[in-house]
Amino acid sequence: MPKQRLFFTTTFRLSAKQSGWLTTAAIKILAEQQKHIDRSAILRGLIDGLALARIDLSTCSTEEEIKHAVAQRLGANSKKRAAGRNNA
């Protein structure tokens, strides 16, 4: 029997760009996989993936620093990508 996950409801704010990225990702998954996945499941998957990758955020003190640390760890040039297209 699969282990049940306990979920907590939390509220936080996203920018219009961040919200749009999540929506686009969900739409692309639906189009490609013919399966609905909600935005909270995408966020949980991203957080779990970051935790599995053991990305150390302890040196970061701002959202901007976290963004660059994650992008660098994933091999992305975050400054170039920020000016580029929206890759959901």
Buried (B, 14 or more C-beta within 10 A) or exposed (E): EEEEEEEEEEEEEEEEEEEEBBEEBBEEBEEEEEEEEEBEEBBEEEEEEBEEEEBEEEEBEEEEEBEBBBBEBEEBEBEEEEEEEEEB
